[in-house]
Amino acid sequence: MEIVIIGAGVVGLATAWRAAARGAAVTLVDPAPASGASSVAAGMLTPVSELTYGEEPLLRLGLASRERYGPFVAELEELTGLSTGYRTDGILEVAFDADDLGYLHDLRRFQESLGIPTEALDRRECRRQEPMLAPSVRGGLLAPEDGSIDPRRLTAALLAAGERLGVRLVRERAAAVLVERDTAVGVRLDGGAELRADRVLLAAGPWTGDVEGLPPGLVPPVRPVKGQVLRLRTRVPFLRRTTRGLVRGSSVYLVPRADGEIVVGATQEEMGFDTRVTAGGLWELLRDARELLPGITELEFAEVSAGLRPGSPDNAPVMGPTALPGLVLGTGHFRNGVLLAPISADVLAAALLDGEAPEVGRPFAPDRFEQSEQKV
Ligand SMILES: Cc1cc2nc3c(=O)[nH]c(=O)nc-3n(C[C@H](O)[C@H](O)[C@H](O)COP(=O)(O)OP(=O)(O)OC[C@H]3O[C@@H](n4cnc5c(N)ncnc54)[C@H](O)[C@@H]3O)c2cc1C
């Protein structure tokens, strides 16, 4: 089977690898592979710490993906010989003031009601876990099974894995999906060349709606949600594990890597396709991070960047076959695309090769928005 994938972010790349492993002939089309949100993301693998009221189906998907991460990474690293910086040492979430602590207590009750184990830590235990935390930190929660990965290393390994399995990379923008007799039959590139295929996967992150040729209303709206992050560097041990904090209701996280990088993130801004880094965005991150870990002001500054999370109308991914035969969608992964990469790749490879998404992916089918409109 010939498959063309539009977009080589973490979703397109992971799917290309899994589909090629299942025997498909895959072509990836992207003018700048792995340059979107996947190159900015912190890489927390945290269905539990990111848990939000009303997002239980997403939680289940996140838990299922976290479970697949170990074997996914082991296979990827063995095939390519590249490290992804995968860590499973848990995520600590701490509270700065009494209100923040109250919120964490509520979150813990909610997590427990869903049968998810987290450990409540008092002030002293938080500082025993992370000695650099400010003495004023009130307490926290440990999600022992959460972890992190370096998304830049992950996408580099996925590109290499695809190459090993014969995935062809076309470094050009896809202008349109080719539709003949009400079926998607390939892609037209910006330069005018056409790539024919049995199936097309549209996985262009927040740019998914820019690809032309499709019937109106087929692709649910996907909006860009800006996130600014900064990268610091340390030569001495500073943080043992990913630490998230609530500081007077505002949330900040620090994700350490084995090579000394520490990613501090992230703002969440509805600003359209704006990727400017702003003084205010960075100030907020540094202000809150310093409240939690005063020593960060001593660390070396390495980089600032801003990326665009692809957000669907309900902030959950949009994955699976569409009403247009031959066209599969893989977008809308919002804050969780790195976490959801293994499961999305399996769901999308099945949608492409078997014509339907497996059970676990069904709640995220593209037609769910049509259905809710009809009900209204
Ligand atoms: C600041 C920040 C922090 C984040 N932290 C985390 C985290 O800790 N954990 C987590 O799980 N997720 C995190 N995310 C979310 C995660 O990064 C995204 O959900 C994920 O990267 C989405 O992947 P994607 O492949 O859909 O899109 P992208 O990575 O944006 O890739 C889209 C690709 O499509 C290509 N493209 C666009 N238009 C076309 C076209 N017409 N033709 C061909 N190619 C095209 C682009 O060049 C790009 O390479 C974070 C995101 C941000 C911004």
Ligand as a Chemical Component Dictionary entry (heavy atoms), coordinates in Angstrom:
data_LIG
# 
_chem_comp.id                   LIG 
_chem_comp.type                 NON-POLYMER 
_chem_comp.pdbx_formal_charge   0 
_chem_comp.three_letter_code    LIG 
# 
loop_
_chem_comp_atom.comp_id 
_chem_comp_atom.atom_id 
_chem_comp_atom.alt_atom_id 
_chem_comp_atom.type_symbol 
_chem_comp_atom.charge 
_chem_comp_atom.model_Cartn_x 
_chem_comp_atom.model_Cartn_y 
_chem_comp_atom.model_Cartn_z 
_chem_comp_atom.pdbx_ordinal 
LIG C1  C1  C 0 5.807 24.948 24.526 1  
LIG C2  C2  C 0 5.262 23.574 24.277 2  
LIG C3  C3  C 0 5.470 22.587 25.221 3  
LIG C4  C4  C 0 4.946 21.304 25.025 4  
LIG N1  N1  N 0 5.204 20.340 25.940 5  
LIG C5  C5  C 0 4.720 19.097 25.754 6  
LIG C6  C6  C 0 4.997 18.069 26.681 7  
LIG O1  O1  O 0 5.699 18.300 27.673 8  
LIG N2  N2  N 0 4.483 16.818 26.460 9  
LIG C7  C7  C 0 3.717 16.552 25.377 10 
LIG O2  O2  O 0 3.258 15.408 25.225 11 
LIG N3  N3  N 0 3.459 17.510 24.449 12 
LIG C8  C8  C 0 3.923 18.763 24.623 13 
LIG N4  N4  N 0 3.645 19.743 23.715 14 
LIG C9  C9  C 0 2.696 19.448 22.628 15 
LIG C10 C10 C 0 3.366 18.768 21.464 16 
LIG O3  O3  O 0 4.529 19.451 21.123 17 
LIG C11 C11 C 0 2.403 18.729 20.280 18 
LIG O4  O4  O 0 1.164 18.173 20.651 19 
LIG C12 C12 C 0 2.992 17.863 19.155 20 
LIG O5  O5  O 0 4.301 18.297 18.859 21 
LIG C13 C13 C 0 2.124 17.922 17.918 22 
LIG O6  O6  O 0 2.777 17.188 16.920 23 
LIG P1  P1  P 0 2.343 17.287 15.406 24 
LIG O7  O7  O 0 3.181 16.322 14.664 25 
LIG O8  O8  O 0 0.857 17.173 15.314 26 
LIG O9  O9  O 0 2.623 18.812 14.984 27 
LIG P2  P2  P 0 4.001 19.587 14.751 28 
LIG O10 O10 O 0 5.096 19.085 15.602 29 
LIG O11 O11 O 0 3.680 21.038 14.841 30 
LIG O12 O12 O 0 4.386 19.195 13.258 31 
LIG C14 C14 C 0 3.648 19.627 12.157 32 
LIG C15 C15 C 0 4.537 19.493 10.922 33 
LIG O13 O13 O 0 3.744 19.750 9.780  34 
LIG C16 C16 C 0 4.528 20.437 8.833  35 
LIG N5  N5  N 0 3.631 21.114 7.888  36 
LIG C17 C17 C 0 2.789 22.140 8.115  37 
LIG N6  N6  N 0 2.104 22.437 6.993  38 
LIG C18 C18 C 0 2.525 21.568 6.029  39 
LIG C19 C19 C 0 2.182 21.359 4.671  40 
LIG N7  N7  N 0 1.256 22.125 4.048  41 
LIG N8  N8  N 0 2.838 20.404 3.970  42 
LIG C20 C20 C 0 3.746 19.611 4.588  43 
LIG N9  N9  N 0 4.094 19.739 5.890  44 
LIG C21 C21 C 0 3.488 20.712 6.606  45 
LIG C22 C22 C 0 5.389 21.390 9.678  46 
LIG O14 O14 O 0 6.560 21.783 8.965  47 
LIG C23 C23 C 0 5.687 20.523 10.897 48 
LIG O15 O15 O 0 6.921 19.831 10.756 49 
LIG C24 C24 C 0 4.184 21.026 23.863 50 
LIG C25 C25 C 0 4.015 22.012 22.897 51 
LIG C26 C26 C 0 4.540 23.277 23.097 52 
LIG C27 C27 C 0 4.377 24.323 22.034 53 
# 
loop_
_chem_comp_bond.comp_id 
_chem_comp_bond.atom_id_1 
_chem_comp_bond.atom_id_2 
_chem_comp_bond.value_order 
_chem_comp_bond.pdbx_ordinal 
LIG C1  C2  SING 1  
LIG C2  C3  SING 2  
LIG C2  C26 DOUB 3  
LIG C3  C4  DOUB 4  
LIG C4  N1  SING 5  
LIG C4  C24 SING 6  
LIG N1  C5  DOUB 7  
LIG C5  C6  SING 8  
LIG C5  C8  SING 9  
LIG C6  O1  DOUB 10 
LIG C6  N2  SING 11 
LIG N2  C7  SING 12 
LIG C7  O2  DOUB 13 
LIG C7  N3  SING 14 
LIG N3  C8  DOUB 15 
LIG C8  N4  SING 16 
LIG N4  C9  SING 17 
LIG N4  C24 SING 18 
LIG C9  C10 SING 19 
LIG C10 O3  SING 20 
LIG C10 C11 SING 21 
LIG C11 O4  SING 22 
LIG C11 C12 SING 23 
LIG C12 O5  SING 24 
LIG C12 C13 SING 25 
LIG C13 O6  SING 26 
LIG O6  P1  SING 27 
LIG P1  O7  DOUB 28 
LIG P1  O8  SING 29 
LIG P1  O9  SING 30 
LIG O9  P2  SING 31 
LIG P2  O10 DOUB 32 
LIG P2  O11 SING 33 
LIG P2  O12 SING 34 
LIG O12 C14 SING 35 
LIG C14 C15 SING 36 
LIG C15 O13 SING 37 
LIG C15 C23 SING 38 
LIG O13 C16 SING 39 
LIG C16 N5  SING 40 
LIG C16 C22 SING 41 
LIG N5  C17 SING 42 
LIG N5  C21 SING 43 
LIG C17 N6  DOUB 44 
LIG N6  C18 SING 45 
LIG C18 C19 SING 46 
LIG C18 C21 DOUB 47 
LIG C19 N7  SING 48 
LIG C19 N8  DOUB 49 
LIG N8  C20 SING 50 
LIG C20 N9  DOUB 51 
LIG N9  C21 SING 52 
LIG C22 O14 SING 53 
LIG C22 C23 SING 54 
LIG C23 O15 SING 55 
LIG C24 C25 DOUB 56 
LIG C25 C26 SING 57 
LIG C26 C27 SING 58 
# 
